[in-house]
Amino acid sequence: MLPRGRRRRELLDLYGQVIASMDEVLPLDRAVAERFAQIDVALRKKGRPIPVNDVWVAALSVVKGTVLVSADAHYSFVDHLRLENWTAS
């Protein structure tokens, strides 16, 4: 956690603005949890595990049919994930 001060207040303000501007927060439901398990097992079988939080993000994206925008290369190992890297040339 950041020490008290101007930078912390700025970041908390920015966080509040982002959250306030969101129209919808995508829920983690049974379908997402099941896809999480499928993805996690598949990646471990491939010998390509990724961070747990990223498995949740991938599962949510697959279930909701969204495109995941990320520069993290490890997402390329997730089957059925529509992935775009906007930083690539």
Secondary structure, DSSP 4 states (H G I P E B T S, - for coil): -PPSSHHHHHHHHHHHHHHHH-S------HHHHHHHHHHHHHHHHHT----HHHHHHHHHHHHHTPEEE---GGGGGSTT-EEE-TT--
